[in-house]
Amino acid sequence: MIAAEIYERAGHERVAVDIDEESELEYWVTELGVTADDVRRAVEAVGHQALAVREYLASHTTP
């Protein structure tokens, strides 16, 4: 079991977007419903904080 799974099972939300770990990137692609390039672009623009990434994507991608 990876650390993120342990963290989630404990009832915590992920607060950082890790684009360097492939499994983490895949998680965020699925979670946010965007492409890997979109996630990378968002992190480059606003940093790794999940809330900031979500807000960026909400205002910079089309549904």
mmCIF file as Biopython writes it, N, C-alpha, C and O atoms, coordinates in Angstrom:
data_model
#
loop_
_atom_site.group_PDB
_atom_site.id
_atom_site.type_symbol
_atom_site.label_atom_id
_atom_site.label_alt_id
_atom_site.label_comp_id
_atom_site.label_asym_id
_atom_site.label_entity_id
_atom_site.label_seq_id
_atom_site.pdbx_PDB_ins_code
_atom_site.Cartn_x
_atom_site.Cartn_y
_atom_site.Cartn_z
_atom_site.occupancy
_atom_site.B_iso_or_equiv
_atom_site.auth_seq_id
_atom_site.auth_asym_id
_atom_site.pdbx_PDB_model_num
ATOM 1   N N  . MET A ? 1  ? 0.855   -1.175 0.000   1.0 0.0 1  A 1 
ATOM 2   C CA . MET A ? 1  ? 0.000   0.000  0.000   1.0 0.0 1  A 1 
ATOM 3   C C  . MET A ? 1  ? 0.901   1.239  0.000   1.0 0.0 1  A 1 
ATOM 4   O O  . MET A ? 1  ? 1.859   1.331  0.768   1.0 0.0 1  A 1 
ATOM 5   N N  . ILE A ? 2  ? 0.571   2.184  -0.877  1.0 0.0 2  A 1 
ATOM 6   C CA . ILE A ? 2  ? 1.384   3.403  -0.935  1.0 0.0 2  A 1 
ATOM 7   C C  . ILE A ? 2  ? 0.922   4.396  0.122   1.0 0.0 2  A 1 
ATOM 8   O O  . ILE A ? 2  ? -0.188  4.296  0.644   1.0 0.0 2  A 1 
ATOM 9   N N  . ALA A ? 3  ? 1.780   5.344  0.423   1.0 0.0 3  A 1 
ATOM 10  C CA . ALA A ? 3  ? 1.483   6.313  1.482   1.0 0.0 3  A 1 
ATOM 11  C C  . ALA A ? 3  ? 0.177   7.055  1.233   1.0 0.0 3  A 1 
ATOM 12  O O  . ALA A ? 3  ? -0.581  7.304  2.171   1.0 0.0 3  A 1 
ATOM 13  N N  . ALA A ? 4  ? -0.094  7.412  -0.018  1.0 0.0 4  A 1 
ATOM 14  C CA . ALA A ? 4  ? -1.323  8.146  -0.327  1.0 0.0 4  A 1 
ATOM 15  C C  . ALA A ? 4  ? -2.562  7.331  0.036   1.0 0.0 4  A 1 
ATOM 16  O O  . ALA A ? 4  ? -3.551  7.884  0.517   1.0 0.0 4  A 1 
ATOM 17  N N  . GLU A ? 5  ? -2.511  6.006  -0.194  1.0 0.0 5  A 1 
ATOM 18  C CA . GLU A ? 5  ? -3.652  5.162  0.158   1.0 0.0 5  A 1 
ATOM 19  C C  . GLU A ? 5  ? -3.849  5.118  1.667   1.0 0.0 5  A 1 
ATOM 20  O O  . GLU A ? 5  ? -4.982  5.166  2.144   1.0 0.0 5  A 1 
ATOM 21  N N  . ILE A ? 6  ? -2.775  5.030  2.410   1.0 0.0 6  A 1 
ATOM 22  C CA . ILE A ? 6  ? -2.862  5.042  3.870   1.0 0.0 6  A 1 
ATOM 23  C C  . ILE A ? 6  ? -3.456  6.366  4.325   1.0 0.0 6  A 1 
ATOM 24  O O  . ILE A ? 6  ? -4.324  6.396  5.197   1.0 0.0 6  A 1 
ATOM 25  N N  . TYR A ? 7  ? -2.992  7.453  3.738   1.0 0.0 7  A 1 
ATOM 26  C CA . TYR A ? 7  ? -3.471  8.795  4.075   1.0 0.0 7  A 1 
ATOM 27  C C  . TYR A ? 7  ? -4.969  8.907  3.805   1.0 0.0 7  A 1 
ATOM 28  O O  . TYR A ? 7  ? -5.716  9.424  4.636   1.0 0.0 7  A 1 
ATOM 29  N N  . GLU A ? 8  ? -5.407  8.425  2.646   1.0 0.0 8  A 1 
ATOM 30  C CA . GLU A ? 8  ? -6.829  8.492  2.306   1.0 0.0 8  A 1 
ATOM 31  C C  . GLU A ? 8  ? -7.670  7.623  3.230   1.0 0.0 8  A 1 
ATOM 32  O O  . GLU A ? 8  ? -8.758  8.033  3.636   1.0 0.0 8  A 1 
ATOM 33  N N  . ARG A ? 9  ? -7.199  6.452  3.564   1.0 0.0 9  A 1 
ATOM 34  C CA . ARG A ? 9  ? -7.954  5.568  4.447   1.0 0.0 9  A 1 
ATOM 35  C C  . ARG A ? 9  ? -8.130  6.174  5.836   1.0 0.0 9  A 1 
ATOM 36  O O  . ARG A ? 9  ? -9.086  5.860  6.545   1.0 0.0 9  A 1 
ATOM 37  N N  . ALA A ? 10 ? -7.219  7.026  6.206   1.0 0.0 10 A 1 
ATOM 38  C CA . ALA A ? 10 ? -7.324  7.687  7.508   1.0 0.0 10 A 1 
ATOM 39  C C  . ALA A ? 10 ? -8.333  8.824  7.469   1.0 0.0 10 A 1 
ATOM 40  O O  . ALA A ? 10 ? -8.575  9.471  8.488   1.0 0.0 10 A 1 
ATOM 41  N N  . GLY A ? 11 ? -8.931  9.080  6.296   1.0 0.0 11 A 1 
ATOM 42  C CA . GLY A ? 11 ? -9.962  10.099 6.185   1.0 0.0 11 A 1 
ATOM 43  C C  . GLY A ? 11 ? -9.439  11.472 5.820   1.0 0.0 11 A 1 
ATOM 44  O O  . GLY A ? 11 ? -10.157 12.464 5.948   1.0 0.0 11 A 1 
ATOM 45  N N  . HIS A ? 12 ? -8.214  11.542 5.373   1.0 0.0 12 A 1 
ATOM 46  C CA . HIS A ? 12 ? -7.629  12.824 4.998   1.0 0.0 12 A 1 
ATOM 47  C C  . HIS A ? 12 ? -7.771  13.046 3.498   1.0 0.0 12 A 1 
ATOM 48  O O  . HIS A ? 12 ? -7.804  12.096 2.716   1.0 0.0 12 A 1 
ATOM 49  N N  . GLU A ? 13 ? -7.854  14.299 3.116   1.0 0.0 13 A 1 
ATOM 50  C CA . GLU A ? 13 ? -7.873  14.628 1.706   1.0 0.0 13 A 1 
ATOM 51  C C  . GLU A ? 13 ? -6.468  14.961 1.252   1.0 0.0 13 A 1 
ATOM 52  O O  . GLU A ? 13 ? -5.643  15.422 2.041   1.0 0.0 13 A 1 
ATOM 53  N N  . ARG A ? 14 ? -6.204  14.731 0.007   1.0 0.0 14 A 1 
ATOM 54  C CA . ARG A ? 14 ? -4.907  15.104 -0.542  1.0 0.0 14 A 1 
ATOM 55  C C  . ARG A ? 14 ? -4.885  16.619 -0.706  1.0 0.0 14 A 1 
ATOM 56  O O  . ARG A ? 14 ? -5.820  17.208 -1.247  1.0 0.0 14 A 1 
ATOM 57  N N  . VAL A ? 15 ? -3.831  17.228 -0.244  1.0 0.0 15 A 1 
ATOM 58  C CA . VAL A ? 15 ? -3.737  18.683 -0.309  1.0 0.0 15 A 1 
ATOM 59  C C  . VAL A ? 15 ? -2.661  19.157 -1.268  1.0 0.0 15 A 1 
ATOM 60  O O  . VAL A ? 15 ? -2.567  20.350 -1.554  1.0 0.0 15 A 1 
ATOM 61  N N  . ALA A ? 16 ? -1.849  18.233 -1.769  1.0 0.0 16 A 1 
ATOM 62  C CA . ALA A ? 16 ? -0.794  18.608 -2.706  1.0 0.0 16 A 1 
ATOM 63  C C  . ALA A ? 16 ? -0.893  17.745 -3.962  1.0 0.0 16 A 1 
ATOM 64  O O  . ALA A ? 16 ? -1.182  16.551 -3.896  1.0 0.0 16 A 1 
ATOM 65  N N  . VAL A ? 17 ? -0.648  18.373 -5.092  1.0 0.0 17 A 1 
ATOM 66  C CA . VAL A ? 17 ? -0.669  17.680 -6.371  1.0 0.0 17 A 1 
ATOM 67  C C  . VAL A ? 17 ? 0.769   17.358 -6.753  1.0 0.0 17 A 1 
ATOM 68  O O  . VAL A ? 17 ? 1.578   18.254 -6.994  1.0 0.0 17 A 1 
ATOM 69  N N  . ASP A ? 18 ? 1.074   16.062 -6.806  1.0 0.0 18 A 1 
ATOM 70  C CA . ASP A ? 18 ? 2.422   15.608 -7.155  1.0 0.0 18 A 1 
ATOM 71  C C  . ASP A ? 18 ? 2.420   15.172 -8.608  1.0 0.0 18 A 1 
ATOM 72  O O  . ASP A ? 18 ? 1.794   14.169 -8.952  1.0 0.0 18 A 1 
ATOM 73  N N  . ILE A ? 19 ? 3.110   15.909 -9.465  1.0 0.0 19 A 1 
ATOM 74  C CA . ILE A ? 19 ? 3.144   15.565 -10.883 1.0 0.0 19 A 1 
ATOM 75  C C  . ILE A ? 19 ? 4.376   14.746 -11.243 1.0 0.0 19 A 1 
ATOM 76  O O  . ILE A ? 19 ? 4.527   14.327 -12.391 1.0 0.0 19 A 1 
ATOM 77  N N  . ASP A ? 20 ? 5.252   14.516 -10.278 1.0 0.0 20 A 1 
ATOM 78  C CA . ASP A ? 20 ? 6.474   13.767 -10.544 1.0 0.0 20 A 1 
ATOM 79  C C  . ASP A ? 20 ? 6.291   12.266 -10.371 1.0 0.0 20 A 1 
ATOM 80  O O  . ASP A ? 20 ? 7.049   11.480 -10.940 1.0 0.0 20 A 1 
ATOM 81  N N  . GLU A ? 21 ? 5.310   11.868 -9.607  1.0 0.0 21 A 1 
ATOM 82  C CA . GLU A ? 21 ? 5.006   10.455 -9.374  1.0 0.0 21 A 1 
ATOM 83  C C  . GLU A ? 21 ? 3.863   10.065 -10.311 1.0 0.0 21 A 1 
ATOM 84  O O  . GLU A ? 21 ? 2.768   10.619 -10.215 1.0 0.0 21 A 1 
ATOM 85  N N  . GLU A ? 22 ? 4.110   9.120  -11.209 1.0 0.0 22 A 1 
ATOM 86  C CA . GLU A ? 22 ? 3.129   8.757  -12.243 1.0 0.0 22 A 1 
ATOM 87  C C  . GLU A ? 22 ? 1.771   8.353  -11.654 1.0 0.0 22 A 1 
ATOM 88  O O  . GLU A ? 22 ? 0.732   8.769  -12.166 1.0 0.0 22 A 1 
ATOM 89  N N  . SER A ? 23 ? 1.772   7.551  -10.591 1.0 0.0 23 A 1 
ATOM 90  C CA . SER A ? 23 ? 0.495   7.123  -10.006 1.0 0.0 23 A 1 
ATOM 91  C C  . SER A ? 23 ? -0.264  8.301  -9.410  1.0 0.0 23 A 1 
ATOM 92  O O  . SER A ? 23 ? -1.494  8.333  -9.446  1.0 0.0 23 A 1 
ATOM 93  N N  . GLU A ? 24 ? 0.456   9.257  -8.867  1.0 0.0 24 A 1 
ATOM 94  C CA . GLU A ? 24 ? -0.189  10.459 -8.325  1.0 0.0 24 A 1 
ATOM 95  C C  . GLU A ? 24 ? -0.775  11.317 -9.445  1.0 0.0 24 A 1 
ATOM 96  O O  . GLU A ? 24 ? -1.891  11.825 -9.336  1.0 0.0 24 A 1 
ATOM 97  N N  . LEU A ? 25 ? -0.011  11.468 -10.512 1.0 0.0 25 A 1 
ATOM 98  C CA . LEU A ? 25 ? -0.501  12.229 -11.660 1.0 0.0 25 A 1 
ATOM 99  C C  . LEU A ? 25 ? -1.772  11.585 -12.210 1.0 0.0 25 A 1 
ATOM 100 O O  . LEU A ? 25 ? -2.740  12.280 -12.521 1.0 0.0 25 A 1 
ATOM 101 N N  . GLU A ? 26 ? -1.767  10.263 -12.328 1.0 0.0 26 A 1 
ATOM 102 C CA . GLU A ? 26 ? -2.951  9.547  -12.804 1.0 0.0 26 A 1 
ATOM 103 C C  . GLU A ? 26 ? -4.148  9.773  -11.871 1.0 0.0 26 A 1 
ATOM 104 O O  . GLU A ? 26 ? -5.278  9.940  -12.329 1.0 0.0 26 A 1 
ATOM 105 N N  . TYR A ? 27 ? -3.888  9.776  -10.565 1.0 0.0 27 A 1 
ATOM 106 C CA . TYR A ? 27 ? -4.960  10.047 -9.600  1.0 0.0 27 A 1 
ATOM 107 C C  . TYR A ? 27 ? -5.590  11.406 -9.887  1.0 0.0 27 A 1 
ATOM 108 O O  . TYR A ? 27 ? -6.813  11.522 -9.957  1.0 0.0 27 A 1 
ATOM 109 N N  . TRP A ? 28 ? -4.755  12.438 -10.054 1.0 0.0 28 A 1 
ATOM 110 C CA . TRP A ? 28 ? -5.275  13.791 -10.254 1.0 0.0 28 A 1 
ATOM 111 C C  . TRP A ? 28 ? -5.969  13.954 -11.598 1.0 0.0 28 A 1 
ATOM 112 O O  . TRP A ? 28 ? -6.937  14.708 -11.703 1.0 0.0 28 A 1 
ATOM 113 N N  . VAL A ? 29 ? -5.495  13.267 -12.621 1.0 0.0 29 A 1 
ATOM 114 C CA . VAL A ? 29 ? -6.164  13.296 -13.921 1.0 0.0 29 A 1 
ATOM 115 C C  . VAL A ? 29 ? -7.592  12.768 -13.767 1.0 0.0 29 A 1 
ATOM 116 O O  . VAL A ? 29 ? -8.543  13.370 -14.268 1.0 0.0 29 A 1 
ATOM 117 N N  . THR A ? 30 ? -7.730  11.651 -13.078 1.0 0.0 30 A 1 
ATOM 118 C CA . THR A ? 30 ? -9.051  11.063 -12.851 1.0 0.0 30 A 1 
ATOM 119 C C  . THR A ? 30 ? -9.897  11.935 -11.928 1.0 0.0 30 A 1 
ATOM 120 O O  . THR A ? 30 ? -11.067 12.191 -12.210 1.0 0.0 30 A 1 
ATOM 121 N N  . GLU A ? 31 ? -9.310  12.382 -10.842 1.0 0.0 31 A 1 
ATOM 122 C CA . GLU A ? 31 ? -10.022 13.181 -9.846  1.0 0.0 31 A 1 
ATOM 123 C C  . GLU A ? 31 ? -10.541 14.494 -10.432 1.0 0.0 31 A 1 
ATOM 124 O O  . GLU A ? 31 ? -11.654 14.921 -10.122 1.0 0.0 31 A 1 
ATOM 125 N N  . LEU A ? 32 ? -9.738  15.124 -11.270 1.0 0.0 32 A 1 
ATOM 126 C CA . LEU A ? 32 ? -10.089 16.448 -11.794 1.0 0.0 32 A 1 
ATOM 127 C C  . LEU A ? 32 ? -10.762 16.389 -13.162 1.0 0.0 32 A 1 
ATOM 128 O O  . LEU A ? 32 ? -11.312 17.389 -13.623 1.0 0.0 32 A 1 
ATOM 129 N N  . GLY A ? 33 ? -10.724 15.239 -13.810 1.0 0.0 33 A 1 
ATOM 130 C CA . GLY A ? 33 ? -11.370 15.095 -15.109 1.0 0.0 33 A 1 
ATOM 131 C C  . GLY A ? 33 ? -10.716 15.906 -16.213 1.0 0.0 33 A 1 
ATOM 132 O O  . GLY A ? 33 ? -11.394 16.434 -17.094 1.0 0.0 33 A 1 
ATOM 133 N N  . VAL A ? 34 ? -9.399  16.002 -16.160 1.0 0.0 34 A 1 
ATOM 134 C CA . VAL A ? 34 ? -8.641  16.749 -17.160 1.0 0.0 34 A 1 
ATOM 135 C C  . VAL A ? 34 ? -7.479  15.889 -17.651 1.0 0.0 34 A 1 
ATOM 136 O O  . VAL A ? 34 ? -7.287  14.770 -17.175 1.0 0.0 34 A 1 
ATOM 137 N N  . THR A ? 35 ? -6.715  16.404 -18.589 1.0 0.0 35 A 1 
ATOM 138 C CA . THR A ? 35 ? -5.570  15.661 -19.091 1.0 0.0 35 A 1 
ATOM 139 C C  . THR A ? 35 ? -4.359  15.846 -18.189 1.0 0.0 35 A 1 
ATOM 140 O O  . THR A ? 35 ? -4.323  16.753 -17.357 1.0 0.0 35 A 1 
ATOM 141 N N  . ALA A ? 36 ? -3.376  14.984 -18.361 1.0 0.0 36 A 1 
ATOM 142 C CA . ALA A ? 36 ? -2.125  15.110 -17.608 1.0 0.0 36 A 1 
ATOM 143 C C  . ALA A ? 36 ? -1.455  16.442 -17.926 1.0 0.0 36 A 1 
ATOM 144 O O  . ALA A ? 36 ? -0.891  17.079 -17.036 1.0 0.0 36 A 1 
ATOM 145 N N  . ASP A ? 37 ? -1.512  16.866 -19.181 1.0 0.0 37 A 1 
ATOM 146 C CA . ASP A ? 37 ? -0.932  18.161 -19.546 1.0 0.0 37 A 1 
ATOM 147 C C  . ASP A ? 37 ? -1.637  19.309 -18.836 1.0 0.0 37 A 1 
ATOM 148 O O  . ASP A ? 37 ? -0.993  20.275 -18.427 1.0 0.0 37 A 1 
ATOM 149 N N  . ASP A ? 38 ? -2.958  19.210 -18.686 1.0 0.0 38 A 1 
ATOM 150 C CA . ASP A ? 38 ? -3.705  20.238 -17.956 1.0 0.0 38 A 1 
ATOM 151 C C  . ASP A ? 38 ? -3.236  20.321 -16.505 1.0 0.0 38 A 1 
ATOM 152 O O  . ASP A ? 38 ? -3.042  21.411 -15.968 1.0 0.0 38 A 1 
ATOM 153 N N  . VAL A ? 39 ? -3.058  19.164 -15.883 1.0 0.0 39 A 1 
ATOM 154 C CA . VAL A ? 39 ? -2.609  19.129 -14.487 1.0 0.0 39 A 1 
ATOM 155 C C  . VAL A ? 39 ? -1.214  19.734 -14.378 1.0 0.0 39 A 1 
ATOM 156 O O  . VAL A ? 39 ? -0.955  20.557 -13.500 1.0 0.0 39 A 1 
ATOM 157 N N  . ARG A ? 40 ? -0.322  19.327 -15.266 1.0 0.0 40 A 1 
ATOM 158 C CA . ARG A ? 40 ? 1.044   19.873 -15.241 1.0 0.0 40 A 1 
ATOM 159 C C  . ARG A ? 40 ? 1.044   21.389 -15.430 1.0 0.0 40 A 1 
ATOM 160 O O  . ARG A ? 40 ? 1.749   22.107 -14.720 1.0 0.0 40 A 1 
ATOM 161 N N  . ARG A ? 41 ? 0.260   21.868 -16.379 1.0 0.0 41 A 1 
ATOM 162 C CA . ARG A ? 41 ? 0.164   23.298 -16.660 1.0 0.0 41 A 1 
ATOM 163 C C  . ARG A ? 41 ? -0.365  24.057 -15.433 1.0 0.0 41 A 1 
ATOM 164 O O  . ARG A ? 41 ? 0.134   25.133 -15.104 1.0 0.0 41 A 1 
ATOM 165 N N  . ALA A ? 42 ? -1.350  23.505 -14.777 1.0 0.0 42 A 1 
ATOM 166 C CA . ALA A ? 42 ? -1.922  24.139 -13.590 1.0 0.0 42 A 1 
ATOM 167 C C  . ALA A ? 42 ? -0.897  24.213 -12.460 1.0 0.0 42 A 1 
ATOM 168 O O  . ALA A ? 42 ? -0.766  25.245 -11.802 1.0 0.0 42 A 1 
ATOM 169 N N  . VAL A ? 43 ? -0.177  23.123 -12.241 1.0 0.0 43 A 1 
ATOM 170 C CA . VAL A ? 43 ? 0.841   23.113 -11.183 1.0 0.0 43 A 1 
ATOM 171 C C  . VAL A ? 43 ? 1.946   24.119 -11.500 1.0 0.0 43 A 1 
ATOM 172 O O  . VAL A ? 43 ? 2.429   24.817 -10.609 1.0 0.0 43 A 1 
ATOM 173 N N  . GLU A ? 44 ? 2.339   24.192 -12.760 1.0 0.0 44 A 1 
ATOM 174 C CA . GLU A ? 44 ? 3.358   25.173 -13.146 1.0 0.0 44 A 1 
ATOM 175 C C  . GLU A ? 44 ? 2.867   26.595 -12.905 1.0 0.0 44 A 1 
ATOM 176 O O  . GLU A ? 44 ? 3.656   27.471 -12.551 1.0 0.0 44 A 1 
ATOM 177 N N  . ALA A ? 45 ? 1.579   26.830 -13.094 1.0 0.0 45 A 1 
ATOM 178 C CA . ALA A ? 45 ? 1.018   28.173 -12.954 1.0 0.0 45 A 1 
ATOM 179 C C  . ALA A ? 45 ? 0.792   28.586 -11.506 1.0 0.0 45 A 1 
ATOM 180 O O  . ALA A ? 45 ? 1.052   29.731 -11.136 1.0 0.0 45 A 1 
ATOM 181 N N  . VAL A ? 46 ? 0.298   27.640 -10.671 1.0 0.0 46 A 1 
ATOM 182 C CA . VAL A ? 46 ? -0.117  28.037 -9.314  1.0 0.0 46 A 1 
ATOM 183 C C  . VAL A ? 46 ? 0.556   27.271 -8.185  1.0 0.0 46 A 1 
ATOM 184 O O  . VAL A ? 46 ? 0.323   27.570 -7.013  1.0 0.0 46 A 1 
ATOM 185 N N  . GLY A ? 47 ? 1.384   26.292 -8.517  1.0 0.0 47 A 1 
ATOM 186 C CA . GLY A ? 47 ? 2.034   25.507 -7.480  1.0 0.0 47 A 1 
ATOM 187 C C  . GLY A ? 47 ? 1.299   24.213 -7.202  1.0 0.0 47 A 1 
ATOM 188 O O  . GLY A ? 47 ? 0.371   23.848 -7.925  1.0 0.0 47 A 1 
ATOM 189 N N  . HIS A ? 48 ? 1.712   23.523 -6.157  1.0 0.0 48 A 1 
ATOM 190 C CA . HIS A ? 48 ? 1.231   22.171 -5.878  1.0 0.0 48 A 1 
ATOM 191 C C  . HIS A ? 48 ? -0.003  22.084 -4.981  1.0 0.0 48 A 1 
ATOM 192 O O  . HIS A ? 48 ? -0.523  20.987 -4.777  1.0 0.0 48 A 1 
ATOM 193 N N  . GLN A ? 49 ? -0.476  23.175 -4.453  1.0 0.0 49 A 1 
ATOM 194 C CA . GLN A ? 49 ? -1.627  23.125 -3.557  1.0 0.0 49 A 1 
ATOM 195 C C  . GLN A ? 49 ? -2.880  22.712 -4.342  1.0 0.0 49 A 1 
ATOM 196 O O  . GLN A ? 49 ? -3.236  23.346 -5.336  1.0 0.0 49 A 1 
ATOM 197 N N  . ALA A ? 50 ? -3.532  21.660 -3.890  1.0 0.0 50 A 1 
ATOM 198 C CA . ALA A ? 50 ? -4.667  21.091 -4.614  1.0 0.0 50 A 1 
ATOM 199 C C  . ALA A ? 50 ? -5.793  22.097 -4.827  1.0 0.0 50 A 1 
ATOM 200 O O  . ALA A ? 50 ? -6.373  22.149 -5.912  1.0 0.0 50 A 1 
ATOM 201 N N  . LEU A ? 51 ? -6.107  22.882 -3.826  1.0 0.0 51 A 1 
ATOM 202 C CA . LEU A ? 51 ? -7.188  23.852 -3.974  1.0 0.0 51 A 1 
ATOM 203 C C  . LEU A ? 51 ? -6.865  24.866 -5.064  1.0 0.0 51 A 1 
ATOM 204 O O  . LEU A ? 51 ? -7.731  25.203 -5.871  1.0 0.0 51 A 1 
ATOM 205 N N  . ALA A ? 52 ? -5.641  25.352 -5.097  1.0 0.0 52 A 1 
ATOM 206 C CA . ALA A ? 52 ? -5.235  26.316 -6.124  1.0 0.0 52 A 1 
ATOM 207 C C  . ALA A ? 52 ? -5.282  25.683 -7.508  1.0 0.0 52 A 1 
ATOM 208 O O  . ALA A ? 52 ? -5.686  26.329 -8.475  1.0 0.0 52 A 1 
ATOM 209 N N  . VAL A ? 53 ? -4.870  24.425 -7.604  1.0 0.0 53 A 1 
ATOM 210 C CA . VAL A ? 53 ? -4.911  23.723 -8.883  1.0 0.0 53 A 1 
ATOM 211 C C  . VAL A ? 53 ? -6.356  23.561 -9.345  1.0 0.0 53 A 1 
ATOM 212 O O  . VAL A ? 53 ? -6.663  23.776 -10.518 1.0 0.0 53 A 1 
ATOM 213 N N  . ARG A ? 54 ? -7.240  23.183 -8.429  1.0 0.0 54 A 1 
ATOM 214 C CA . ARG A ? 54 ? -8.664  23.040 -8.771  1.0 0.0 54 A 1 
ATOM 215 C C  . ARG A ? 54 ? -9.243  24.366 -9.268  1.0 0.0 54 A 1 
ATOM 216 O O  . ARG A ? 54 ? -9.950  24.404 -10.274 1.0 0.0 54 A 1 
ATOM 217 N N  . GLU A ? 55 ? -8.939  25.445 -8.558  1.0 0.0 55 A 1 
ATOM 218 C CA . GLU A ? 55 ? -9.451  26.753 -8.955  1.0 0.0 55 A 1 
ATOM 219 C C  . GLU A ? 55 ? -8.911  27.176 -10.307 1.0 0.0 55 A 1 
ATOM 220 O O  . GLU A ? 55 ? -9.653  27.697 -11.140 1.0 0.0 55 A 1 
ATOM 221 N N  . TYR A ? 56 ? -7.629  26.958 -10.528 1.0 0.0 56 A 1 
ATOM 222 C CA . TYR A ? 56 ? -7.015  27.296 -11.813 1.0 0.0 56 A 1 
ATOM 223 C C  . TYR A ? 56 ? -7.703  26.535 -12.944 1.0 0.0 56 A 1 
ATOM 224 O O  . TYR A ? 56 ? -8.084  27.122 -13.957 1.0 0.0 56 A 1 
ATOM 225 N N  . LEU A ? 57 ? -7.857  25.234 -12.765 1.0 0.0 57 A 1 
ATOM 226 C CA . LEU A ? 57 ? -8.465  24.423 -13.812 1.0 0.0 57 A 1 
ATOM 227 C C  . LEU A ? 57 ? -9.925  24.819 -14.063 1.0 0.0 57 A 1 
ATOM 228 O O  . LEU A ? 57 ? -10.391 24.794 -15.202 1.0 0.0 57 A 1 
ATOM 229 N N  . ALA A ? 58 ? -10.631 25.179 -13.011 1.0 0.0 58 A 1 
ATOM 230 C CA . ALA A ? 58 ? -12.029 25.585 -13.162 1.0 0.0 58 A 1 
ATOM 231 C C  . ALA A ? 58 ? -12.146 26.840 -14.032 1.0 0.0 58 A 1 
ATOM 232 O O  . ALA A ? 58 ? -13.133 27.015 -14.746 1.0 0.0 58 A 1 
ATOM 233 N N  . SER A ? 59 ? -11.152 27.694 -13.970 1.0 0.0 59 A 1 
ATOM 234 C CA . SER A ? 59 ? -11.229 28.937 -14.746 1.0 0.0 59 A 1 
ATOM 235 C C  . SER A ? 59 ? -10.458 28.888 -16.059 1.0 0.0 59 A 1 
ATOM 236 O O  . SER A ? 59 ? -10.542 29.821 -16.856 1.0 0.0 59 A 1 
ATOM 237 N N  . HIS A ? 60 ? -9.699  27.801 -16.299 1.0 0.0 60 A 1 
ATOM 238 C CA . HIS A ? 60 ? -8.874  27.743 -17.504 1.0 0.0 60 A 1 
ATOM 239 C C  . HIS A ? 60 ? -9.160  26.545 -18.418 1.0 0.0 60 A 1 
ATOM 240 O O  . HIS A ? 60 ? -8.475  26.367 -19.425 1.0 0.0 60 A 1 
ATOM 241 N N  . THR A ? 61 ? -10.130 25.748 -18.092 1.0 0.0 61 A 1 
ATOM 242 C CA . THR A ? 61 ? -10.478 24.620 -18.965 1.0 0.0 61 A 1 
ATOM 243 C C  . THR A ? 61 ? -11.966 24.667 -19.276 1.0 0.0 61 A 1 
ATOM 244 O O  . THR A ? 61 ? -12.756 25.233 -18.520 1.0 0.0 61 A 1 
ATOM 245 N N  . THR A ? 62 ? -12.330 24.074 -20.381 1.0 0.0 62 A 1 
ATOM 246 C CA . THR A ? 62 ? -13.739 24.033 -20.746 1.0 0.0 62 A 1 
ATOM 247 C C  . THR A ? 62 ? -14.312 22.681 -20.356 1.0 0.0 62 A 1 
ATOM 248 O O  . THR A ? 62 ? -13.635 21.661 -20.485 1.0 0.0 62 A 1 
ATOM 249 N N  . PRO A ? 63 ? -15.540 22.663 -19.884 1.0 0.0 63 A 1 
ATOM 250 C CA . PRO A ? 63 ? -16.157 21.402 -19.432 1.0 0.0 63 A 1 
ATOM 251 C C  . PRO A ? 63 ? -16.408 20.431 -20.560 1.0 0.0 63 A 1 
ATOM 252 O O  . PRO A ? 63 ? -16.919 19.335 -20.329 1.0 0.0 63 A 1 
#
